[in-house]
Amino acid sequence: MLVFTDVQIVAEATKYFPGIAAVKSGYVPVGGCEWGSGDPFFVRAVDGPGGALYQIDHEAVAGDETLIEEGVEVVLGAFARLVEYVEGE
């Protein structure tokens, strides 16, 4: 996972799908996929600090630009657990 910079967060949320639709549903973009799918990662502010990390499929956007929840996958039950997967440099 590539952790987004503030510029990348704003771009995903305002210029690209599924980010635009995800933000309307309460998700906040936090990263991108480096493994091939290109599907971005999100958190939800309403979930709080123990909230999940989600990956949203690029095709999870309806014709009216709303999010199709079936395209949302929980990747980690608590996004704070990401530190367990950080490799040392």
Helices and strands as residue ranges (DSSP letters): E 2-3, H 6-14, H 19-24, E 27-32, E 41-44, G 45-47, E 53-56, G 69-71, E 72-76, G 79-85
